[in-house]
């Protein structure tokens, strides 16, 4: 955890703000994506069946 904090810590005061906080901003984007996947669960809504199955099924 301390290594992540060390990498995210801004080092160059003369650089633009987004250069200094690029690691932290990227981490926020990844965290937001993970929260979305856990809350919205878009993969679960699709079901387990393959889409466009190439093998035709006979009617029962």
C-alpha distance matrix in Angstrom:
0.0 3.8 5.4 5.3 6.4 8.7 10.1 10.8 12.4 16.2 18.2 21.7 23.7 26.7 25.2 25.5 22.9 22.0 21.3 18.8 16.9 17.4 13.8 13.2 16.6 16.0 13.0 15.3 18.1 16.3 15.2 18.9 20.2 18.5 19.8 23.2 23.3 22.6 24.9 27.8 27.7 29.9 30.2 31.6 34.4 35.8 36.8 36.9 40.1 40.2 41.5 44.8 45.6 48.0 49.9 52.5 52.8 56.2 57.3 57.7
3.8 0.0 3.8 5.4 5.0 6.0 8.6 9.8 10.4 14.2 15.7 19.4 21.4 24.6 23.4 24.2 21.8 21.4 20.4 17.5 16.3 17.3 14.0 13.6 17.3 17.2 14.7 17.1 20.0 18.7 17.9 21.4 23.0 21.6 22.9 26.1 26.6 26.0 28.2 31.0 31.1 33.2 33.6 35.1 37.8 39.2 40.3 40.4 43.6 43.6 44.7 48.0 48.8 51.2 53.2 55.8 56.2 59.7 60.8 61.3
5.4 3.8 0.0 3.8 5.4 4.9 6.2 8.6 9.9 13.4 14.4 18.1 20.6 23.4 21.9 22.9 21.0 20.2 18.6 16.2 15.3 15.7 12.3 12.9 16.4 15.8 13.8 16.8 19.2 17.8 17.8 21.3 22.4 21.4 23.1 26.1 26.3 26.2 28.7 31.1 31.0 32.8 32.9 34.8 37.5 38.5 39.7 39.7 42.6 42.3 43.4 46.5 47.3 49.5 51.6 54.3 55.0 58.5 59.8 60.5
5.3 5.4 3.8 0.0 3.8 5.4 5.2 6.2 8.6 12.0 13.9 17.3 19.5 22.3 20.4 20.8 18.6 17.4 16.3 14.1 12.5 12.7 9.1 9.3 12.8 12.2 10.0 13.0 15.4 14.2 14.2 17.6 18.9 18.0 19.8 22.6 23.1 23.2 25.5 27.8 27.9 29.5 29.9 31.9 34.4 35.5 36.9 37.1 40.0 39.7 40.6 43.7 44.7 47.0 49.3 51.9 52.5 56.1 57.3 58.0
6.4 5.0 5.4 3.8 0.0 3.8 5.5 5.1 6.0 9.8 12.0 15.5 17.3 20.4 19.0 19.4 16.9 16.5 15.7 12.7 11.3 12.6 9.6 8.9 12.8 13.2 11.2 13.4 16.4 15.9 15.4 18.5 20.4 19.8 20.9 23.9 24.9 24.8 26.7 29.1 29.7 31.4 32.2 34.1 36.4 37.7 39.3 39.8 42.7 42.5 43.3 46.5 47.6 50.0 52.3 54.8 55.4 59.0 60.0 60.7
8.7 6.0 4.9 5.4 3.8 0.0 3.8 5.5 5.3 8.8 9.8 13.5 15.8 18.8 17.7 18.8 16.9 16.8 15.1 12.2 12.0 13.1 10.5 10.9 14.6 15.0 13.6 16.2 18.9 18.4 18.5 21.6 23.2 22.8 24.3 27.1 27.9 28.1 30.1 32.4 32.8 34.3 34.9 37.0 39.3 40.5 42.0 42.3 45.2 44.7 45.5 48.5 49.7 51.8 54.2 56.8 57.6 61.2 62.4 63.2
10.1 8.6 6.2 5.2 5.5 3.8 0.0 3.8 5.6 8.2 9.3 12.5 15.2 17.7 15.9 16.9 15.3 14.5 12.5 10.3 10.0 10.2 7.5 9.0 12.4 12.2 11.5 14.5 16.6 16.1 16.9 19.9 21.1 21.1 23.0 25.4 26.1 26.8 28.9 30.8 31.1 32.3 32.9 35.2 37.5 38.3 40.0 40.3 43.0 42.2 42.9 45.7 47.0 49.0 51.5 54.2 55.1 58.8 60.1 61.1
10.8 9.8 8.6 6.2 5.1 5.5 3.8 0.0 3.8 6.3 8.9 11.8 13.8 16.4 14.4 14.7 12.5 11.7 10.6 8.0 6.8 7.8 5.3 5.7 9.3 10.0 9.3 11.6 14.1 14.4 14.9 17.4 19.2 19.5 20.9 23.3 24.5 25.1 26.9 28.8 29.5 30.7 31.6 34.0 35.9 37.0 39.0 39.6 42.2 41.7 42.1 45.0 46.5 48.7 51.3 53.7 54.6 58.3 59.4 60.4
12.4 10.4 9.9 8.6 6.0 5.3 5.6 3.8 0.0 3.8 6.3 9.6 11.2 14.4 13.2 14.0 11.9 12.2 11.0 7.6 7.6 9.9 8.6 8.4 11.7 13.2 12.7 14.5 17.2 17.8 18.0 20.4 22.5 22.8 23.9 26.4 27.8 28.3 29.8 31.8 32.8 34.1 35.2 37.4 39.3 40.5 42.5 43.2 45.9 45.4 45.7 48.7 50.2 52.4 55.1 57.5 58.3 62.0 63.0 64.0
16.2 14.2 13.4 12.0 9.8 8.8 8.2 6.3 3.8 0.0 3.8 6.2 7.6 10.6 9.5 10.5 8.8 9.8 8.3 4.7 6.3 9.1 9.3 9.5 11.9 13.8 14.3 15.7 18.0 19.3 19.8 21.7 23.8 24.7 25.7 27.8 29.5 30.4 31.6 33.3 34.5 35.5 36.8 39.2 40.9 42.0 44.2 45.0 47.6 46.8 46.9 49.7 51.4 53.6 56.4 58.7 59.8 63.5 64.5 65.7
18.2 15.7 14.4 13.9 12.0 9.8 9.3 8.9 6.3 3.8 0.0 3.8 6.5 9.2 8.9 11.2 10.7 12.0 9.5 6.7 9.5 11.5 11.8 12.9 15.2 16.7 17.4 19.1 21.2 22.3 23.2 25.2 27.0 27.9 29.2 31.2 32.7 33.7 35.1 36.8 37.8 38.6 39.7 42.3 44.0 44.9 47.1 47.8 50.2 49.3 49.4 52.1 53.8 55.7 58.6 61.1 62.3 66.0 67.2 68.4
21.7 19.4 18.1 17.3 15.5 13.5 12.5 11.8 9.6 6.2 3.8 0.0 3.8 5.6 5.6 8.7 9.3 11.1 8.5 6.7 10.3 12.2 13.6 14.8 16.3 18.0 19.4 20.8 22.5 24.0 25.2 26.7 28.5 29.9 31.1 32.8 34.5 35.7 37.0 38.4 39.5 40.1 41.3 44.1 45.5 46.4 48.8 49.5 51.8 50.7 50.6 53.1 55.0 56.8 59.8 62.2 63.6 67.3 68.5 69.9
23.7 21.4 20.6 19.5 17.3 15.8 15.2 13.8 11.2 7.6 6.5 3.8 0.0 3.8 5.6 7.9 8.3 11.3 9.8 7.9 11.2 13.7 15.5 16.0 17.2 19.5 20.8 21.6 23.5 25.5 26.3 27.5 29.7 31.2 32.0 33.6 35.7 36.8 37.7 39.1 40.6 41.2 42.8 45.4 46.7 47.7 50.2 51.2 53.5 52.6 52.3 54.8 56.9 58.8 61.8 64.1 65.4 69.1 70.1 71.6
26.7 24.6 23.4 22.3 20.4 18.8 17.7 16.4 14.4 10.6 9.2 5.6 3.8 0.0 3.8 6.7 8.8 11.5 9.9 9.4 12.9 14.8 17.2 18.0 18.6 20.8 22.7 23.4 24.8 26.9 28.2 29.1 31.0 32.9 33.8 35.1 37.2 38.6 39.5 40.5 42.0 42.3 43.9 46.7 47.8 48.6 51.3 52.3 54.4 53.2 52.7 55.1 57.2 59.0 62.2 64.5 66.0 69.7 70.7 72.3
25.2 23.4 21.9 20.4 19.0 17.7 15.9 14.4 13.2 9.5 8.9 5.6 5.6 3.8 0.0 3.8 6.4 8.2 6.3 6.8 10.2 11.5 14.2 15.4 15.6 17.5 19.7 20.6 21.6 23.7 25.3 26.1 27.8 29.8 30.9 32.0 34.0 35.6 36.5 37.4 38.8 38.9 40.5 43.4 44.4 45.1 47.8 48.8 50.8 49.6 49.0 51.3 53.5 55.3 58.4 60.7 62.2 66.0 67.1 68.7
25.5 24.2 22.9 20.8 19.4 18.8 16.9 14.7 14.0 10.5 11.2 8.7 7.9 6.7 3.8 0.0 3.8 5.5 5.4 6.8 9.1 10.3 13.6 14.3 13.6 15.9 18.4 18.6 19.4 22.0 23.5 23.8 25.6 27.9 28.8 29.6 31.8 33.6 34.2 34.9 36.5 36.5 38.3 41.2 42.0 42.8 45.6 46.9 48.8 47.6 46.9 49.2 51.5 53.4 56.6 58.7 60.2 63.9 64.8 66.5
22.9 21.8 21.0 18.6 16.9 16.9 15.3 12.5 11.9 8.8 10.7 9.3 8.3 8.8 6.4 3.8 0.0 3.8 5.4 5.3 6.3 8.5 11.6 11.4 10.9 13.7 15.7 15.6 16.8 19.5 20.6 20.9 23.1 25.2 25.8 26.9 29.2 30.7 31.2 32.2 33.9 34.2 36.1 38.8 39.7 40.7 43.5 44.8 47.0 46.1 45.4 48.0 50.3 52.4 55.4 57.5 58.7 62.4 63.2 64.7
22.0 21.4 20.2 17.4 16.5 16.8 14.5 11.7 12.2 9.8 12.0 11.1 11.3 11.5 8.2 5.5 3.8 0.0 3.8 5.4 5.2 5.6 9.2 9.5 8.2 10.6 13.2 13.2 13.8 16.5 18.0 18.3 20.1 22.4 23.3 24.1 26.3 28.1 28.7 29.4 31.0 31.1 32.8 35.7 36.6 37.4 40.2 41.5 43.5 42.5 41.8 44.3 46.6 48.6 51.7 53.8 55.1 58.8 59.7 61.3
21.3 20.4 18.6 16.3 15.7 15.1 12.5 10.6 11.0 8.3 9.5 8.5 9.8 9.9 6.3 5.4 5.4 3.8 0.0 3.8 5.6 5.4 8.6 10.2 9.9 11.3 13.9 14.9 15.6 17.6 19.4 20.3 21.7 23.8 25.1 26.1 27.9 29.7 30.8 31.6 32.8 32.9 34.2 37.2 38.3 39.0 41.6 42.6 44.6 43.4 42.9 45.3 47.4 49.3 52.4 54.7 56.1 59.8 60.9 62.5
18.8 17.5 16.2 14.1 12.7 12.2 10.3 8.0 7.6 4.7 6.7 6.7 7.9 9.4 6.8 6.8 5.3 5.4 3.8 0.0 3.8 5.9 7.9 8.7 9.7 11.6 13.3 14.4 15.9 17.7 18.9 20.2 22.0 23.6 24.7 26.3 28.1 29.4 30.5 31.8 33.0 33.5 35.0 37.7 39.0 39.9 42.4 43.4 45.6 44.7 44.5 47.1 49.0 51.1 54.0 56.3 57.5 61.2 62.3 63.7
16.9 16.3 15.3 12.5 11.3 12.0 10.0 6.8 7.6 6.3 9.5 10.3 11.2 12.9 10.2 9.1 6.3 5.2 5.6 3.8 0.0 3.8 5.6 5.3 6.1 8.6 9.9 10.6 12.4 14.3 15.3 16.5 18.5 20.1 21.0 22.6 24.5 25.8 26.8 28.1 29.5 30.1 31.6 34.2 35.6 36.6 39.1 40.2 42.5 41.8 41.6 44.3 46.3 48.5 51.4 53.6 54.7 58.3 59.2 60.5
17.4 17.3 15.7 12.7 12.6 13.1 10.2 7.8 9.9 9.1 11.5 12.2 13.7 14.8 11.5 10.3 8.5 5.6 5.4 5.9 3.8 0.0 3.8 5.5 5.1 6.1 8.5 9.9 10.6 12.3 14.1 15.3 16.6 18.4 19.9 21.1 22.7 24.4 25.7 26.6 27.7 28.0 29.3 32.1 33.5 34.2 36.7 37.6 39.8 38.9 38.6 41.2 43.2 45.2 48.2 50.5 51.7 55.4 56.4 57.9
13.8 14.0 12.3 9.1 9.6 10.5 7.5 5.3 8.6 9.3 11.8 13.6 15.5 17.2 14.2 13.6 11.6 9.2 8.6 7.9 5.6 3.8 0.0 3.8 5.5 5.1 6.2 8.7 10.0 10.6 12.2 14.3 15.5 16.6 18.3 20.0 21.2 22.6 24.2 25.6 26.3 26.9 27.9 30.6 32.3 33.1 35.3 36.0 38.4 37.6 37.7 40.5 42.2 44.3 47.1 49.5 50.6 54.3 55.4 56.6
13.2 13.6 12.9 9.3 8.9 10.9 9.0 5.7 8.4 9.5 12.9 14.8 16.0 18.0 15.4 14.3 11.4 9.5 10.2 8.7 5.3 5.5 3.8 0.0 3.8 5.4 5.0 6.3 8.8 10.0 10.4 12.3 14.3 15.3 16.4 18.4 20.0 21.0 22.3 23.9 25.0 26.0 27.4 29.8 31.4 32.6 34.8 35.8 38.4 37.9 38.0 41.0 42.8 45.2 47.8 50.0 50.9 54.5 55.3 56.5
16.6 17.3 16.4 12.8 12.8 14.6 12.4 9.3 11.7 11.9 15.2 16.3 17.2 18.6 15.6 13.6 10.9 8.2 9.9 9.7 6.1 5.1 5.5 3.8 0.0 3.8 5.4 5.1 6.3 8.8 9.8 10.6 12.5 14.4 15.3 16.6 18.6 20.1 21.0 22.1 23.5 24.1 25.7 28.3 29.5 30.6 33.2 34.4 36.8 36.2 35.9 38.8 40.8 43.2 46.0 48.1 49.0 52.6 53.4 54.7
16.0 17.2 15.8 12.2 13.2 15.0 12.2 10.0 13.2 13.8 16.7 18.0 19.5 20.8 17.5 15.9 13.7 10.6 11.3 11.6 8.6 6.1 5.1 5.4 3.8 0.0 3.8 5.4 5.1 6.3 8.6 9.9 10.7 12.5 14.3 15.4 16.7 18.5 20.0 20.9 21.7 22.1 23.3 26.1 27.6 28.4 30.8 31.7 34.0 33.3 33.2 36.0 37.8 40.1 42.9 45.1 46.2 49.8 50.8 52.1
13.0 14.7 13.8 10.0 11.2 13.6 11.5 9.3 12.7 14.3 17.4 19.4 20.8 22.7 19.7 18.4 15.7 13.2 13.9 13.3 9.9 8.5 6.2 5.0 5.4 3.8 0.0 3.8 5.4 5.1 6.0 8.5 9.9 10.6 12.2 14.2 15.4 16.5 18.2 19.7 20.4 21.4 22.6 24.9 26.7 27.8 29.9 30.8 33.5 33.1 33.3 36.4 38.0 40.5 43.1 45.3 46.0 49.6 50.5 51.5
15.3 17.1 16.8 13.0 13.4 16.2 14.5 11.6 14.5 15.7 19.1 20.8 21.6 23.4 20.6 18.6 15.6 13.2 14.9 14.4 10.6 9.9 8.7 6.3 5.1 5.4 3.8 0.0 3.8 5.5 5.0 6.0 8.6 9.8 10.4 12.2 14.2 15.3 16.2 17.7 19.0 20.1 21.9 24.1 25.4 26.9 29.2 30.6 33.2 33.0 33.0 36.2 38.0 40.7 43.3 45.2 45.8 49.4 50.0 51.0
18.1 20.0 19.2 15.4 16.4 18.9 16.6 14.1 17.2 18.0 21.2 22.5 23.5 24.8 21.6 19.4 16.8 13.8 15.6 15.9 12.4 10.6 10.0 8.8 6.3 5.1 5.4 3.8 0.0 3.8 5.4 5.1 6.3 8.7 9.9 10.6 12.4 14.4 15.3 16.1 17.3 17.7 19.4 22.0 23.2 24.3 26.9 28.2 30.6 30.2 29.9 32.9 34.9 37.5 40.2 42.1 42.9 46.5 47.2 48.4
16.3 18.7 17.8 14.2 15.9 18.4 16.1 14.4 17.8 19.3 22.3 24.0 25.5 26.9 23.7 22.0 19.5 16.5 17.6 17.7 14.3 12.3 10.6 10.0 8.8 6.3 5.1 5.5 3.8 0.0 3.8 5.4 5.1 6.3 8.7 9.9 10.6 12.4 14.3 15.2 15.7 16.4 17.5 20.1 21.8 22.7 24.9 25.9 28.5 28.1 28.3 31.4 33.1 35.6 38.2 40.3 41.0 44.6 45.4 46.5
15.2 17.9 17.8 14.2 15.4 18.5 16.9 14.9 18.0 19.8 23.2 25.2 26.3 28.2 25.3 23.5 20.6 18.0 19.4 18.9 15.3 14.1 12.2 10.4 9.8 8.6 6.0 5.0 5.4 3.8 0.0 3.8 5.4 5.1 6.2 8.6 9.9 10.6 12.1 13.9 14.8 16.3 17.7 19.7 21.4 23.0 25.0 26.2 29.1 29.2 29.5 32.9 34.5 37.3 39.6 41.5 41.9 45.4 46.0 46.8
18.9 21.4 21.3 17.6 18.5 21.6 19.9 17.4 20.4 21.7 25.2 26.7 27.5 29.1 26.1 23.8 20.9 18.3 20.3 20.2 16.5 15.3 14.3 12.3 10.6 9.9 8.5 6.0 5.1 5.4 3.8 0.0 3.8 5.4 5.1 6.2 8.7 9.9 10.4 11.7 13.2 14.4 16.5 18.5 19.6 21.4 23.7 25.4 28.1 28.3 28.2 31.5 33.4 36.4 38.8 40.4 40.8 44.2 44.6 45.6
20.2 23.0 22.4 18.9 20.4 23.2 21.1 19.2 22.5 23.8 27.0 28.5 29.7 31.0 27.8 25.6 23.1 20.1 21.7 22.0 18.5 16.6 15.5 14.3 12.5 10.7 9.9 8.6 6.3 5.1 5.4 3.8 0.0 3.8 5.4 5.1 6.2 8.7 9.9 10.3 11.1 11.7 13.4 15.8 17.1 18.4 20.8 22.2 24.8 24.7 24.7 28.0 29.8 32.7 35.1 36.9 37.4 40.9 41.4 42.5
18.5 21.6 21.4 18.0 19.8 22.8 21.1 19.5 22.8 24.7 27.9 29.9 31.2 32.9 29.8 27.9 25.2 22.4 23.8 23.6 20.1 18.4 16.6 15.3 14.4 12.5 10.6 9.8 8.7 6.3 5.1 5.4 3.8 0.0 3.8 5.3 5.1 6.2 8.5 10.0 10.0 11.7 12.8 14.6 16.6 18.2 19.9 21.1 24.1 24.4 24.9 28.4 29.9 32.8 35.0 36.8 37.0 40.5 41.0 41.8
19.8 22.9 23.1 19.8 20.9 24.3 23.0 20.9 23.9 25.7 29.2 31.1 32.0 33.8 30.9 28.8 25.8 23.3 25.1 24.7 21.0 19.9 18.3 16.4 15.3 14.3 12.2 10.4 9.9 8.7 6.2 5.1 5.4 3.8 0.0 3.8 5.5 5.1 6.0 8.2 9.5 11.7 13.6 14.8 16.3 18.6 20.4 22.1 25.2 25.9 26.3 29.8 31.4 34.6 36.6 38.2 38.1 41.4 41.6 42.2
23.2 26.1 26.1 22.6 23.9 27.1 25.4 23.3 26.4 27.8 31.2 32.8 33.6 35.1 32.0 29.6 26.9 24.1 26.1 26.3 22.6 21.1 20.0 18.4 16.6 15.4 14.2 12.2 10.6 9.9 8.6 6.2 5.1 5.3 3.8 0.0 3.8 5.5 5.2 5.6 7.3 8.7 11.2 12.7 13.6 15.8 18.1 20.1 22.9 23.5 23.5 26.9 28.8 32.0 34.2 35.5 35.6 38.9 39.0 39.8
23.3 26.6 26.3 23.1 24.9 27.9 26.1 24.5 27.8 29.5 32.7 34.5 35.7 37.2 34.0 31.8 29.2 26.3 27.9 28.1 24.5 22.7 21.2 20.0 18.6 16.7 15.4 14.2 12.4 10.6 9.9 8.7 6.2 5.1 5.5 3.8 0.0 3.8 5.7 5.7 5.1 6.7 8.2 9.9 11.6 13.4 15.3 16.9 19.8 20.5 20.9 24.4 26.0 29.2 31.2 32.7 32.7 36.1 36.4 37.2
22.6 26.0 26.2 23.2 24.8 28.1 26.8 25.1 28.3 30.4 33.7 35.7 36.8 38.6 35.6 33.6 30.7 28.1 29.7 29.4 25.8 24.4 22.6 21.0 20.1 18.5 16.5 15.3 14.4 12.4 10.6 9.9 8.7 6.2 5.1 5.5 3.8 0.0 3.8 6.0 5.5 8.8 10.0 10.3 12.4 14.9 16.1 17.7 21.0 22.2 23.0 26.7 27.9 31.3 32.9 34.4 34.0 37.2 37.3 37.7
24.9 28.2 28.7 25.5 26.7 30.1 28.9 26.9 29.8 31.6 35.1 37.0 37.7 39.5 36.5 34.2 31.2 28.7 30.8 30.5 26.8 25.7 24.2 22.3 21.0 20.0 18.2 16.2 15.3 14.3 12.1 10.4 9.9 8.5 6.0 5.2 5.7 3.8 0.0 3.8 5.7 8.8 11.2 11.0 12.0 15.1 16.6 18.9 22.0 23.4 23.8 27.5 29.0 32.5 34.1 35.2 34.7 37.7 37.5 37.9
27.8 31.0 31.1 27.8 29.1 32.4 30.8 28.8 31.8 33.3 36.8 38.4 39.1 40.5 37.4 34.9 32.2 29.4 31.6 31.8 28.1 26.6 25.6 23.9 22.1 20.9 19.7 17.7 16.1 15.2 13.9 11.7 10.3 10.0 8.2 5.6 5.7 6.0 3.8 0.0 3.8 5.6 8.8 9.0 9.1 12.0 14.1 16.8 19.6 20.8 20.8 24.3 26.2 29.7 31.4 32.3 32.0 35.0 34.8 35.4
27.7 31.1 31.0 27.9 29.7 32.8 31.1 29.5 32.8 34.5 37.8 39.5 40.6 42.0 38.8 36.5 33.9 31.0 32.8 33.0 29.5 27.7 26.3 25.0 23.5 21.7 20.4 19.0 17.3 15.7 14.8 13.2 11.1 10.0 9.5 7.3 5.1 5.5 5.7 3.8 0.0 3.8 5.6 5.6 7.0 9.6 11.2 13.4 16.4 17.8 18.2 21.9 23.3 26.9 28.5 29.6 29.2 32.3 32.3 32.9
29.9 33.2 32.8 29.5 31.4 34.3 32.3 30.7 34.1 35.5 38.6 40.1 41.2 42.3 38.9 36.5 34.2 31.1 32.9 33.5 30.1 28.0 26.9 26.0 24.1 22.1 21.4 20.1 17.7 16.4 16.3 14.4 11.7 11.7 11.7 8.7 6.7 8.8 8.8 5.6 3.8 0.0 3.8 5.5 5.5 7.1 9.8 12.3 14.6 15.4 15.3 18.9 20.7 24.1 26.0 27.1 27.0 30.3 30.4 31.3
30.2 33.6 32.9 29.9 32.2 34.9 32.9 31.6 35.2 36.8 39.7 41.3 42.8 43.9 40.5 38.3 36.1 32.8 34.2 35.0 31.6 29.3 27.9 27.4 25.7 23.3 22.6 21.9 19.4 17.5 17.7 16.5 13.4 12.8 13.6 11.2 8.2 10.0 11.2 8.8 5.6 3.8 0.0 3.8 5.5 5.6 7.5 9.1 11.7 12.4 13.0 16.7 18.0 21.4 23.2 24.5 24.5 27.8 28.3 29.2
31.6 35.1 34.8 31.9 34.1 37.0 35.2 34.0 37.4 39.2 42.3 44.1 45.4 46.7 43.4 41.2 38.8 35.7 37.2 37.7 34.2 32.1 30.6 29.8 28.3 26.1 24.9 24.1 22.0 20.1 19.7 18.5 15.8 14.6 14.8 12.7 9.9 10.3 11.0 9.0 5.6 5.5 3.8 0.0 3.8 5.4 5.7 8.0 11.1 12.9 13.9 17.7 18.6 22.3 23.5 24.5 23.8 26.9 27.0 27.5
34.4 37.8 37.5 34.4 36.4 39.3 37.5 35.9 39.3 40.9 44.0 45.5 46.7 47.8 44.4 42.0 39.7 36.6 38.3 39.0 35.6 33.5 32.3 31.4 29.5 27.6 26.7 25.4 23.2 21.8 21.4 19.6 17.1 16.6 16.3 13.6 11.6 12.4 12.0 9.1 7.0 5.5 5.5 3.8 0.0 3.8 5.5 9.0 11.1 13.0 13.1 16.6 18.1 21.8 23.1 23.7 23.0 26.0 25.7 26.4
35.8 39.2 38.5 35.5 37.7 40.5 38.3 37.0 40.5 42.0 44.9 46.4 47.7 48.6 45.1 42.8 40.7 37.4 39.0 39.9 36.6 34.2 33.1 32.6 30.6 28.4 27.8 26.9 24.3 22.7 23.0 21.4 18.4 18.2 18.6 15.8 13.4 14.9 15.1 12.0 9.6 7.1 5.6 5.4 3.8 0.0 3.8 6.8 8.1 9.4 9.3 12.9 14.4 18.1 19.6 20.3 20.0 23.2 23.3 24.3
36.8 40.3 39.7 36.9 39.3 42.0 40.0 39.0 42.5 44.2 47.1 48.8 50.2 51.3 47.8 45.6 43.5 40.2 41.6 42.4 39.1 36.7 35.3 34.8 33.2 30.8 29.9 29.2 26.9 24.9 25.0 23.7 20.8 19.9 20.4 18.1 15.3 16.1 16.6 14.1 11.2 9.8 7.5 5.7 5.5 3.8 0.0 3.8 5.8 8.5 9.6 13.2 13.7 17.5 18.3 19.0 18.2 21.2 21.3 21.9
36.9 40.4 39.7 37.1 39.8 42.3 40.3 39.6 43.2 45.0 47.8 49.5 51.2 52.3 48.8 46.9 44.8 41.5 42.6 43.4 40.2 37.6 36.0 35.8 34.4 31.7 30.8 30.6 28.2 25.9 26.2 25.4 22.2 21.1 22.1 20.1 16.9 17.7 18.9 16.8 13.4 12.3 9.1 8.0 9.0 6.8 3.8 0.0 3.8 6.5 9.1 12.5 12.1 15.7 16.2 17.4 16.6 19.8 20.4 20.9
40.1 43.6 42.6 40.0 42.7 45.2 43.0 42.2 45.9 47.6 50.2 51.8 53.5 54.4 50.8 48.8 47.0 43.5 44.6 45.6 42.5 39.8 38.4 38.4 36.8 34.0 33.5 33.2 30.6 28.5 29.1 28.1 24.8 24.1 25.2 22.9 19.8 21.0 22.0 19.6 16.4 14.6 11.7 11.1 11.1 8.1 5.8 3.8 0.0 3.8 6.3 9.2 8.5 12.2 12.6 13.7 13.1 16.4 17.3 18.2
40.2 43.6 42.3 39.7 42.5 44.7 42.2 41.7 45.4 46.8 49.3 50.7 52.6 53.2 49.6 47.6 46.1 42.5 43.4 44.7 41.8 38.9 37.6 37.9 36.2 33.3 33.1 33.0 30.2 28.1 29.2 28.3 24.7 24.4 25.9 23.5 20.5 22.2 23.4 20.8 17.8 15.4 12.4 12.9 13.0 9.4 8.5 6.5 3.8 0.0 3.8 6.4 5.9 9.4 10.8 12.5 13.0 16.6 18.1 19.7
41.5 44.7 43.4 40.6 43.3 45.5 42.9 42.1 45.7 46.9 49.4 50.6 52.3 52.7 49.0 46.9 45.4 41.8 42.9 44.5 41.6 38.6 37.7 38.0 35.9 33.2 33.3 33.0 29.9 28.3 29.5 28.2 24.7 24.9 26.3 23.5 20.9 23.0 23.8 20.8 18.2 15.3 13.0 13.9 13.1 9.3 9.6 9.1 6.3 3.8 0.0 3.8 5.6 9.0 11.2 12.3 13.4 17.0 18.2 20.3
44.8 48.0 46.5 43.7 46.5 48.5 45.7 45.0 48.7 49.7 52.1 53.1 54.8 55.1 51.3 49.2 48.0 44.3 45.3 47.1 44.3 41.2 40.5 41.0 38.8 36.0 36.4 36.2 32.9 31.4 32.9 31.5 28.0 28.4 29.8 26.9 24.4 26.7 27.5 24.3 21.9 18.9 16.7 17.7 16.6 12.9 13.2 12.5 9.2 6.4 3.8 0.0 3.8 6.2 8.9 9.8 11.7 15.2 16.7 19.4
45.6 48.8 47.3 44.7 47.6 49.7 47.0 46.5 50.2 51.4 53.8 55.0 56.9 57.2 53.5 51.5 50.3 46.6 47.4 49.0 46.3 43.2 42.2 42.8 40.8 37.8 38.0 38.0 34.9 33.1 34.5 33.4 29.8 29.9 31.4 28.8 26.0 27.9 29.0 26.2 23.3 20.7 18.0 18.6 18.1 14.4 13.7 12.1 8.5 5.9 5.6 3.8 0.0 3.8 5.6 7.3 9.1 12.9 14.9 17.4
48.0 51.2 49.5 47.0 50.0 51.8 49.0 48.7 52.4 53.6 55.7 56.8 58.8 59.0 55.3 53.4 52.4 48.6 49.3 51.1 48.5 45.2 44.3 45.2 43.2 40.1 40.5 40.7 37.5 35.6 37.3 36.4 32.7 32.8 34.6 32.0 29.2 31.3 32.5 29.7 26.9 24.1 21.4 22.3 21.8 18.1 17.5 15.7 12.2 9.4 9.0 6.2 3.8 0.0 3.8 6.3 9.4 12.8 15.5 18.2
49.9 53.2 51.6 49.3 52.3 54.2 51.5 51.3 55.1 56.4 58.6 59.8 61.8 62.2 58.4 56.6 55.4 51.7 52.4 54.0 51.4 48.2 47.1 47.8 46.0 42.9 43.1 43.3 40.2 38.2 39.6 38.8 35.1 35.0 36.6 34.2 31.2 32.9 34.1 31.4 28.5 26.0 23.2 23.5 23.1 19.6 18.3 16.2 12.6 10.8 11.2 8.9 5.6 3.8 0.0 3.8 6.5 9.6 12.8 15.3
52.5 55.8 54.3 51.9 54.8 56.8 54.2 53.7 57.5 58.7 61.1 62.2 64.1 64.5 60.7 58.7 57.5 53.8 54.7 56.3 53.6 50.5 49.5 50.0 48.1 45.1 45.3 45.2 42.1 40.3 41.5 40.4 36.9 36.8 38.2 35.5 32.7 34.4 35.2 32.3 29.6 27.1 24.5 24.5 23.7 20.3 19.0 17.4 13.7 12.5 12.3 9.8 7.3 6.3 3.8 0.0 3.8 6.6 9.5 12.4
52.8 56.2 55.0 52.5 55.4 57.6 55.1 54.6 58.3 59.8 62.3 63.6 65.4 66.0 62.2 60.2 58.7 55.1 56.1 57.5 54.7 51.7 50.6 50.9 49.0 46.2 46.0 45.8 42.9 41.0 41.9 40.8 37.4 37.0 38.1 35.6 32.7 34.0 34.7 32.0 29.2 27.0 24.5 23.8 23.0 20.0 18.2 16.6 13.1 13.0 13.4 11.7 9.1 9.4 6.5 3.8 0.0 3.8 6.4 8.9
56.2 59.7 58.5 56.1 59.0 61.2 58.8 58.3 62.0 63.5 66.0 67.3 69.1 69.7 66.0 63.9 62.4 58.8 59.8 61.2 58.3 55.4 54.3 54.5 52.6 49.8 49.6 49.4 46.5 44.6 45.4 44.2 40.9 40.5 41.4 38.9 36.1 37.2 37.7 35.0 32.3 30.3 27.8 26.9 26.0 23.2 21.2 19.8 16.4 16.6 17.0 15.2 12.9 12.8 9.6 6.6 3.8 0.0 3.8 6.3
57.3 60.8 59.8 57.3 60.0 62.4 60.1 59.4 63.0 64.5 67.2 68.5 70.1 70.7 67.1 64.8 63.2 59.7 60.9 62.3 59.2 56.4 55.4 55.3 53.4 50.8 50.5 50.0 47.2 45.4 46.0 44.6 41.4 41.0 41.6 39.0 36.4 37.3 37.5 34.8 32.3 30.4 28.3 27.0 25.7 23.3 21.3 20.4 17.3 18.1 18.2 16.7 14.9 15.5 12.8 9.5 6.4 3.8 0.0 3.8
57.7 61.3 60.5 58.0 60.7 63.2 61.1 60.4 64.0 65.7 68.4 69.9 71.6 72.3 68.7 66.5 64.7 61.3 62.5 63.7 60.5 57.9 56.6 56.5 54.7 52.1 51.5 51.0 48.4 46.5 46.8 45.6 42.5 41.8 42.2 39.8 37.2 37.7 37.9 35.4 32.9 31.3 29.2 27.5 26.4 24.3 21.9 20.9 18.2 19.7 20.3 19.4 17.4 18.2 15.3 12.4 8.9 6.3 3.8 0.0
